[in-house]
Amino acid sequence: MDKVRVCLIGAGRVAKVHGSNVKTYIPSSEVVAVVDKDEGVARKLAEELGIAHVFEDHQKALCWGRFDAVVVTTPTFTHHQIVVDAARAGKHMFCEKPIALTLQEADSMIEECNKNGVKLQIGFMRRFDPEFTLAKKKVEEKIIGELLLIKSTGRGPGLPPEWAWDIEKSGGMLAEVASHDFDALMWFAQSRLETVEAIAANYRCPELKTKYPHFYDTAVVVGTFYKGKMGIIDMSCPVNYGYDARMELLGSEGVMAVGDTRKNSLSYCTREKGIIHPQYLSWQQRFKEAYIGELQHFIQAVISNTPPFVSGEDGRRCLAAIISSNYSIQIGKRVRVVY
Ligand SMILES: NC(=O)c1ccc[n+]([C@@H]2O[C@H](COP(=O)([O-])OP(=O)(O)OC[C@H]3O[C@@H](n4cnc5c(N)ncnc54)[C@H](O)[C@@H]3O)[C@@H](O)[C@H]2O)c1
């Protein structure tokens, strides 16, 4: 296969990023169809990106079938059904994080992909970010010795779409916003989280309490790994000041910081405003290269028939830690992660 034909399923926020990245940066791939249950939304994206075919239902797209792979960018509660159906139709799969809502769903998605011989890559784009990648390499070279403590901060400027405010549909903000932090922690630690203790609160959006009583916008997770390290995640959204993804890694011989709120080295200064560094305003901006990199990797995995570097199992272990963290919030105690 020298050109991978892609069907985008979902035409919302993240679909725009992936669709335009394929068109602009990945000549070995082409988006040939887009699906959205809101056909107007699908049509609009198709016009913007020059996509020839529009469907309002993924089953209709699969029946038509003239593509090799799907990029699943629908809300989390729909991932399971779409991935299972597409795997049975023999399509390779790039699925946005979090993989699904339950471990049973994740298991059946992984099983169907394996059974039908199709790839499954999960959208943990931080693993393709040049800074995170370099940090990982330096950690492996033991530049700071043995890792002891890993901290990850994930904060978003605005609220996600309304479906995500419902914990039953999104897995809560730990799944919607902090999935990337859970993945980064376990990727750097080269170990799964063994225990987690989480606290959460709704500080910023009291108006959502009536309709979504379990909604939280700020959370802290303190975890231990099987390989004897500690991890901390702090997440919050909407923080208004910009998009903020940073890590700090403490090792036996030193410390490492990854990421910055500053967009670049530009700064300016006036008497009235003081020193100003422009900041990252969105995840689309902060991880621009990483979003391109993860899809280039997926397309290459399909072309060369090699396993994607971020697997369904990676998505599943993250989901397990998120589900256990949500349970810890609920019962107010430290829990062992159930894998
Ligand atoms: N990797 C990242 O950084 C990142 C960033 C944002 C969102 N996400 C993930 O991507 C997924 C989508 O998030 P979003 O913010 O783009 O959501 P969104 O609400 O902006 O877009 C989702 C689209 O899917 C459509 N849709 C809903 N159900 C459908 C179905 N059954 N079939 C076809 N279309 C359907 C909706 O009409 C909507 O247009 C979520 O799982 C989210 O967690 C990942």
The ligand as a Tripos MOL2 file, in Angstrom:
@<TRIPOS>MOLECULE
LIG
   44    48     1     0     0
SMALL
NO_CHARGES

@<TRIPOS>ATOM
      1 N1         -5.7430   14.0620   21.9100 N.am      1 LIG1
      2 C1         -6.2230   15.2170   22.3120 C.2       1 LIG1
      3 O1         -5.4810   16.1020   22.6850 O.2       1 LIG1
      4 C2         -7.7150   15.4250   22.3020 C.ar      1 LIG1
      5 C3         -8.1940   16.7410   22.3120 C.ar      1 LIG1
      6 C4         -9.5930   16.9190   22.3180 C.ar      1 LIG1
      7 C5        -10.4410   15.8260   22.3340 C.ar      1 LIG1
      8 N2         -9.9210   14.5630   22.3430 N.ar      1 LIG1
      9 C6        -10.7990   13.3790   22.3610 C.3       1 LIG1
     10 O2        -11.4030   13.2820   21.0700 O.3       1 LIG1
     11 C7        -12.7540   12.8460   21.1660 C.3       1 LIG1
     12 C8        -13.6570   13.9130   20.5510 C.3       1 LIG1
     13 O3        -13.5150   15.1210   21.2450 O.3       1 LIG1
     14 P1        -13.9040   16.5320   20.5740 P.3       1 LIG1
     15 O4        -13.5280   17.5550   21.5710 O.co2     1 LIG1
     16 O5        -13.3700   16.6210   19.2000 O.co2     1 LIG1
     17 O6        -15.4980   16.4010   20.5580 O.3       1 LIG1
     18 P2        -16.5380   17.2710   19.7170 P.3       1 LIG1
     19 O7        -17.8060   17.2330   20.4970 O.co2     1 LIG1
     20 O8        -15.9470   18.5810   19.3490 O.co2     1 LIG1
     21 O9        -16.7110   16.4400   18.3580 O.3       1 LIG1
     22 C9        -17.3140   15.2010   18.3170 C.3       1 LIG1
     23 C10       -18.1310   15.0990   17.0290 C.3       1 LIG1
     24 O10       -18.6030   13.7590   16.9280 O.3       1 LIG1
     25 C11       -19.9600   13.7770   16.4730 C.3       1 LIG1
     26 N3        -20.5950   12.5310   16.9060 N.ar      1 LIG1
     27 C12       -21.1150   12.2180   18.1170 C.ar      1 LIG1
     28 N4        -21.5400   10.9430   18.1470 N.ar      1 LIG1
     29 C13       -21.2880   10.4370   16.9100 C.ar      1 LIG1
     30 C14       -21.4950    9.1660   16.3170 C.ar      1 LIG1
     31 N5        -22.0070    8.1440   16.9910 N.pl3     1 LIG1
     32 N6        -21.1290    9.0050   15.0210 N.ar      1 LIG1
     33 C15       -20.5970   10.0260   14.3090 C.ar      1 LIG1
     34 N7        -20.3860   11.2490   14.8300 N.ar      1 LIG1
     35 C16       -20.7020   11.4520   16.1130 C.ar      1 LIG1
     36 C17       -20.5500   15.0400   17.0660 C.3       1 LIG1
     37 O11       -21.6730   15.4840   16.3290 O.3       1 LIG1
     38 C18       -19.3480   16.0140   17.0060 C.3       1 LIG1
     39 O12       -19.3540   16.7690   15.8180 O.3       1 LIG1
     40 C19       -12.9910   12.6110   22.6650 C.3       1 LIG1
     41 O13       -12.7830   11.2600   22.9730 O.3       1 LIG1
     42 C20       -11.9460   13.4820   23.3410 C.3       1 LIG1
     43 O14       -11.5770   13.0090   24.6210 O.3       1 LIG1
     44 C21        -8.5800   14.3480   22.2990 C.ar      1 LIG1
@<TRIPOS>BOND
     1     1     2 1
     2     2     3 2
     3     2     4 1
     4     4     5 ar
     5     4    44 ar
     6     5     6 ar
     7     6     7 ar
     8     7     8 ar
     9     8     9 1
    10     8    44 ar
    11     9    10 1
    12     9    42 1
    13    10    11 1
    14    11    12 1
    15    11    40 1
    16    12    13 1
    17    13    14 1
    18    14    15 2
    19    14    16 1
    20    14    17 1
    21    17    18 1
    22    18    19 2
    23    18    20 1
    24    18    21 1
    25    21    22 1
    26    22    23 1
    27    23    24 1
    28    23    38 1
    29    24    25 1
    30    25    26 1
    31    25    36 1
    32    26    27 ar
    33    26    35 ar
    34    27    28 ar
    35    28    29 ar
    36    29    30 ar
    37    29    35 ar
    38    30    31 1
    39    30    32 ar
    40    32    33 ar
    41    33    34 ar
    42    34    35 ar
    43    36    37 1
    44    36    38 1
    45    38    39 1
    46    40    41 1
    47    40    42 1
    48    42    43 1
@<TRIPOS>SUBSTRUCTURE
     1 LIG1         1 GROUP 0 **** ****
